């Protein structure tokens, strides 16, 4: 016979309550050729940042990306600048900078595969992985 929810809670409630929150992922998008968030992502950023701030101790990795428009070396730098701008936004809202890592992937990991030199708004993004 399997235990019911009440029995599980009695036996393991304290242990389950002590588990850290599940990891979460968020995506914010950028204007073309800049580290400025799109208007929609800027509006969403407050909710994302509030969820991150609500965690007792959050570790965050911010990974910046670009579309294929522009030179690959330039896109590597731009993707890192995008990640850094999100990190600075998190720090400005009270995030612990020592717990926020950044990386730039340039144009190497598109969400929407395109030919070279094709502007694609969904590839101009920062992915936030929070645990």
C-alpha positions in Angstrom: 0.0 0.0 0.0 1.3 3.4 -1.0 1.4 6.2 1.6 -1.0 9.1 1.0 -0.1 12.8 0.9 -0.7 13.3 4.6 1.6 10.4 5.5 4.3 11.6 3.1 4.1 15.1 4.6 4.3 13.7 8.2 7.3 11.5 7.3 9.2 13.8 5.0 7.7 17.3 5.3 10.7 18.9 7.0 13.1 17.4 4.5 11.0 18.5 1.5 10.7 22.0 2.9 14.5 22.3 3.3 15.0 21.6 -0.5 16.2 24.6 -2.5 13.7 26.0 -5.1 13.8 24.3 -8.5 16.1 25.9 -11.1 14.4 28.4 -13.3 15.2 29.8 -16.8 14.3 33.1 -18.3 14.9 34.8 -21.6 15.2 38.5 -22.3 15.5 40.0 -25.8 17.5 42.9 -27.1 17.3 45.6 -29.7 19.3 45.1 -32.9 23.0 45.7 -32.5 22.8 46.9 -28.9 22.7 45.8 -25.3 19.4 47.5 -24.7 16.4 45.3 -23.9 13.4 45.4 -26.1 10.4 47.3 -24.7 8.6 44.0 -24.0 11.6 42.4 -22.2 12.2 45.6 -20.2 8.6 45.3 -18.9 9.2 41.6 -18.1 12.5 42.2 -16.5 10.9 43.5 -13.3 9.0 40.3 -12.7 12.0 38.1 -13.5 14.2 40.1 -11.2 11.7 40.0 -8.4 11.5 36.2 -8.7 15.3 35.9 -8.6 15.4 38.3 -5.6 12.9 36.2 -3.7 15.2 33.2 -3.6 17.2 33.1 -0.3 20.5 32.5 -2.1 20.4 32.6 -5.9 23.1 31.6 -8.2 22.6 33.1 -11.6 24.3 32.5 -15.0 23.5 35.0 -17.7 24.4 33.9 -21.2 24.3 36.5 -24.0 23.5 35.7 -27.7 23.3 37.5 -31.0 21.8 36.9 -34.4 24.1 36.2 -37.4 24.1 39.8 -38.7 27.6 41.2 -38.3 31.1 39.8 -37.9 31.5 36.8 -35.6 34.2 38.5 -33.5 31.9 41.5 -33.0 29.0 39.3 -32.1 31.1 37.5 -29.5 31.8 40.9 -27.8 28.2 42.0 -28.2 26.8 38.8 -26.6 29.1 39.3 -23.7 28.1 43.0 -23.3 24.4 41.8 -23.3 25.1 39.4 -20.5 27.0 42.0 -18.6 24.2 44.5 -19.0 21.7 42.0 -17.5 24.1 41.3 -14.6 24.4 45.0 -13.9 20.6 45.3 -13.9 20.4 42.4 -11.4 23.1 44.1 -9.2 21.2 47.4 -9.4 18.1 45.7 -8.1 20.0 44.2 -5.1 21.5 41.0 -6.6 24.8 39.7 -5.2 27.3 40.3 -7.9 29.5 37.5 -6.6 26.7 35.0 -7.4 26.0 36.2 -10.9 28.2 34.8 -13.7 28.2 35.9 -17.3 29.1 34.3 -20.7 28.8 35.3 -24.3 28.0 32.8 -27.0 27.9 35.2 -30.0 26.0 33.8 -32.9 26.9 30.1 -32.3 23.7 28.9 -30.6 20.8 30.4 -32.4 17.2 29.6 -31.3 16.2 30.1 -34.9 18.8 28.9 -37.4 19.4 31.4 -40.2 21.9 32.0 -43.0 24.8 34.3 -42.2 24.0 38.0 -42.0 20.3 37.4 -41.4 18.9 39.6 -38.6 16.6 37.5 -36.3 15.1 39.1 -33.2 14.6 35.8 -31.3 18.3 35.1 -31.5 19.2 38.5 -29.9 18.8 37.3 -26.3 20.1 36.7 -22.8 19.3 33.4 -21.1 19.2 33.6 -17.3 19.7 30.3 -15.5 18.8 30.6 -11.8 19.4 28.0 -9.2 
